[in-house]
Amino acid sequence: MGIGGAIFLIAFGAILAYAIHVDLKWLDLKVMGWVFILAGLAVLFIQMWFWRDRKKRQRALSVVEETRLVHDPGPLTPDQPDTAPPP
């Protein structure tokens, strides 16, 4: 459930709490409306907290470019055996 769902819960709760005037013996619509409003606010704050946390993590990530310098001593040649004729 995202921010849209939270806004829907708040609006639905406000309709139940303030706009509907029906007397039901087994259900108090004003209390139900306030429960929906509080649930919508809780979802809204949780969503905003997760967004804030995600933005912090995105800022913490950075690209680091590394340049390595290598000293090239020149071509390496293997040891050459003596080619002098035997005495």
N, C-alpha and C positions, 0 to 999 in steps of 0.2 A: 504494500500500500504506500503510495507516494503522497506528494503534497496535494494532488487533486482529491485523493480519497480523504485526506484530513480535512480539507475545506468542505467536502460533501458532508462529513460527519458533523462538523460545526454548524453548517447550515441546517441540516436535518434536525439536530438537537435544538437549535433556536426556533425552528418551526414548531416542534413539539412543546417546547417550554413556553413560548409566548403567543403563538398564533392559534393553537387549537384549544378550545374551551369545552371539553367534553368531560363529564363526570363519570368515570368508570370506578366501580367499587373495588375491583381487584387490581387496578393499576393506576399509579399516579403519573400522569403524563409529564408534569413539570419535573419530577425527579428523573424520569427517563430522558427527558430533553437535556437536563444538566449532565447526566452520565454521558450522553453522546457528545456534548460540547467538550467535556473534560477529556474524553477519549480522543477526540479530534485534535485538541491542543497537545496532548501527549504525543500523538503520532507526528504532528507538525514539528515539535521541538526535537524529537528523535531524528527525524529526517534532516533537519538543519544541523544537528550535531554531527551526523555522518558526513554531510557535505563539507562542513568545516574541517573535519578530520581528513577527508580525502584531498582537499585543497592544500592542507599542510604537507601531506606526503608528496604531492606533486611539486611543491616548491622545494622540498628537501632533495629531490632527485636532480642531479645536474650532470651534464656531459663533460667529461674530462678528456682532453686530447693529450696524448703523450708522444713526445718526439724523442727517439733514442739516437744518440750519436755513437757511431762505432768507428774506432780507429782501424784503418786498413793498413797493415804493415807491408803490404805488397804481396806478390805471388810467393807462396810457400813451395819450395822445391824439396823433394826427398833427398836424403843423403846419397850422394853418388859414390859407388864403390871405386876404389883405385883401379884404373885401367892400365897402370904401368905393367910392362912385361915382367915376369918373375926373373930374378937375377941368375 
